[in-house]
Amino acid sequence: MAGTTIEDNGLVVQAFAMALDQLGIENNHPKRQASIDFIIETMGQSKIEVFTELFGAEEAHVANDAFETSYLECIERQGVEAIPGVEELFGALEEKGIALALTTGFSPQTRDALLEALGWSNRITFALSPSDAGRGRPHPDMILKASELLGISEMSSVAVAGDTASDMQAGVNAKAGWIVGVLTGTDDEPRLREAGASHIVDSIASIESVIAR
C-alpha cells in the first residue's frame, strides 16, 4: 500500500526511527544506522518478520508495537494521501469488472486505520496483511490468498503491482501473469527488474495500459 497506492513521504522510515528511540536505540547507538538501512532494504516485507530478524523473536513484538504506534501518530499528525490517479483507477477497474485486492506488510490494525483515513474501507473488497495469509512478502501467500478470495484460479490472469523488490519477488513466486513495478516508492527500475518485474510504470495509475495488452 505505502509507496504503491498511498503516498509514503518517508513516513515508514520516520516511524521506524521513532520506534528505535522508544527501544533505546538512539542517534548515538552503534546499531541505529544499520537498523534503518535494513528496514529500507526490506521495505514491503512483513514488519513483524523484519523486526524478528533485527531484534530476535522475544523483542520483535515490542518493536512492532512501537513502530505501529509511531506510524499511526505520523498519520494523525501529517495526514495520508492516495497516489494521484489511484481512486480513478479503482473506478475504472470496477467498471470493467476487474477484481481488486490490496496487500501490505502492515498489521491489520494499521492497515484498517489507513483504509479508514482514506475513505477506502467500503471501496476495497479485500485488503490483506501477512497474518491473514500465513507469511509476508517475498512469499506469495497474500497474493494466493487474495486470488482465492476473489475466486481466481488461474494465476496467469493475475496482475501484481508494487514499489519494492519484495513485491516483485512475491509476484514471481505466485506465478502471476503480470508483475508490474511502480516508481512512486522505495526501489528504482533496475532493482525492480532484477527482482522480477515484467513491466515498469511511473505510477500504479498507469497500470491499465499494461494489463490491457
C-alpha positions in Angstrom: 0.0 0.0 0.0 2.5 2.6 1.1 4.5 3.7 -1.9 2.2 2.0 -4.4 -1.4 3.2 -3.7 -0.6 5.6 -0.8 2.0 8.4 -0.7 4.7 7.3 1.7 6.6 10.6 2.0 9.2 8.8 4.2 6.6 8.0 7.0 7.7 4.4 7.3 11.3 5.3 8.0 10.3 8.2 10.2 8.0 5.9 12.3 10.8 3.3 12.5 13.3 5.9 13.8 10.7 6.9 16.4 10.3 3.3 17.4 14.1 2.9 17.7 14.1 5.9 20.1 11.5 4.1 22.2 13.6 1.0 22.2 16.6 2.9 23.4 18.4 2.7 20.1 19.0 6.4 19.8 21.1 8.5 17.4 24.5 7.6 19.0 23.7 3.9 19.3 26.0 1.7 17.1 23.1 -0.4 15.8 20.8 2.5 14.8 22.0 3.2 11.2 22.3 -0.5 10.4 18.8 -1.0 11.6 17.5 1.9 9.5 19.4 0.6 6.4 17.8 -2.9 7.0 14.3 -1.5 7.2 14.8 0.3 3.9 16.3 -2.8 2.3 13.4 -5.0 3.4 10.7 -2.4 2.6 7.4 -4.1 1.7 8.0 -7.2 3.8 6.1 -8.2 6.9 7.0 -5.8 9.6 6.9 -8.4 12.4 9.2 -10.7 10.3 11.6 -7.8 9.7 11.7 -7.0 13.4 12.3 -10.6 14.3 15.3 -10.6 12.0 16.6 -7.4 13.6 15.9 -8.0 17.3 15.0 -11.6 17.8 11.7 -13.3 18.4 11.2 -12.0 22.0 11.7 -8.3 21.2 10.0 -8.4 17.8 6.5 -7.8 19.1 7.7 -4.9 21.3 9.5 -3.4 18.4 6.5 -3.9 16.1 4.1 -2.3 18.6 6.4 0.7 18.9 6.6 1.0 15.2 2.8 0.7 14.6 2.1 3.2 17.3 4.6 5.7 15.8 3.3 5.2 12.3 -0.3 5.9 13.4 1.0 9.0 15.2 2.7 10.2 12.0 -0.6 9.7 10.0 -2.6 11.6 12.6 -0.1 14.4 12.6 0.8 14.6 8.9 -2.2 13.0 7.2 -2.2 10.4 4.5 -2.8 10.8 0.8 -3.5 8.5 -2.1 -1.1 8.3 -5.0 -2.6 10.7 -7.7 -5.0 8.8 -10.0 -5.4 5.8 -7.8 -9.1 6.4 -6.9 -9.9 7.0 -10.6 -8.1 3.7 -11.3 -10.3 1.9 -8.8 -13.4 3.2 -10.5 -12.1 2.2 -14.0 -11.3 -1.3 -12.8 -14.7 -1.6 -11.2 -16.4 -0.6 -14.4 -14.5 -3.3 -16.3 -15.3 -6.0 -13.8 -11.6 -6.4 -12.8 -11.3 -7.6 -9.2 -9.0 -5.7 -6.9 -7.3 -6.6 -3.6 -4.7 -4.7 -1.6 -1.8 -6.4 0.3 0.5 -4.8 2.9 3.3 -5.6 5.3 1.4 -3.6 8.0 -0.6 -5.3 10.7 -4.4 -5.5 10.2 -4.9 -2.6 12.8 -2.6 -0.2 10.9 -3.9 -1.4 7.5 -7.5 -0.7 8.6 -6.6 2.7 10.0 -5.1 3.7 6.6 -8.2 2.5 4.8 -10.4 4.4 7.1 -8.3 7.6 6.8 -8.5 7.4 3.0 -12.2 6.5 2.9 -11.5 3.2 1.3 -13.0 0.9 3.9 -16.1 0.2 1.8 -14.4 0.5 -1.5 -11.8 -2.3 -1.3 -13.3 -5.8 -1.3 -10.2 -7.4 0.3 -7.2 -6.0 2.0 -4.7 -8.5 3.4 -1.9 -8.4 5.9 0.7 -11.2 6.4 -1.3 -12.6 9.4 -4.3 -13.1 7.1 -2.5 -15.4 4.7 0.4 -17.0 6.5 3.7 -15.3 5.5 4.6 -11.9 4.2 6.5 -11.0 1.1 8.6 -12.2 -0.7 6.5 -15.3 -0.1 3.4 -15.5 -2.4 0.9 -16.2 0.4 -1.0 -12.9 0.4 -1.3 -13.0 -3.4 -2.5 -16.6 -3.4 -5.0 -15.9 -0.6 -6.3 -12.8 -2.3 -6.8 -14.7 -5.6 -8.6 -17.5 -3.7 -10.9 -14.9 -2.0 -11.6 -13.3 -5.4 -12.4 -16.7 -7.0 -9.4 -16.6 -9.3 -7.9 -20.0 -10.1 -5.6 -19.1 -13.0 -2.6 -17.1 -11.7 -1.8 -16.2 -15.3 -4.8 -13.8 -15.2 -3.5 -12.0 -12.0 -1.5 -8.8 -12.1 0.7 -7.9 -9.2 1.9 -4.4 -8.7 4.2 -2.8 -6.1 7.1 -0.4 -5.5 9.6 -2.8 -3.8 11.8 -5.7 -4.8 9.9 -7.9 -2.4 6.6 -7.1 -4.2 8.2 -8.3 -7.4 9.6 -11.5 -5.8 6.2 -12.3 -4.3 4.6 -11.9 -7.8 7.2 -14.2 -9.3 6.7 -16.8 -6.5 2.9 -16.6 -7.1 3.5 -17.1 -10.9 1.4 -14.0 -11.6 0.8 -13.2 -15.3 1.9 -9.5 -14.9 4.4 -8.3 -12.4 4.4 -4.6 -12.5 6.9 -2.4 -10.8 5.9 1.2 -10.0 8.3 4.1 -9.4 6.4 6.0 -6.7 8.1 4.3 -3.8 11.2 2.6 -2.5 13.0 0.9 -5.3 14.2 2.1 -8.7 13.7 0.4 -12.1 16.9 -1.6 -12.2 16.2 -3.2 -8.8 12.6 -3.9 -9.7 13.7 -5.5 -12.9 16.3 -7.6 -11.2 13.7 -8.8 -8.7 11.4 -10.0 -11.5 9.3 -7.1 -12.8 7.8 -7.9 -16.2 6.7 -4.3 -16.7 7.5 -0.9 -15.2 5.2 2.1 -14.9 5.7 5.5 -13.4 2.6 5.1 -11.2 0.0 2.5 -10.4 -2.5 4.8 -12.0 -1.0 3.8 -15.4 -1.4 0.0 -14.9 -4.4 -0.2 -17.2 -2.0 0.4 -20.1 -0.1 -2.8 -19.2 -2.9 -5.2 -18.3 -4.9 -4.2 -21.4 -2.2 -5.5 -23.7 
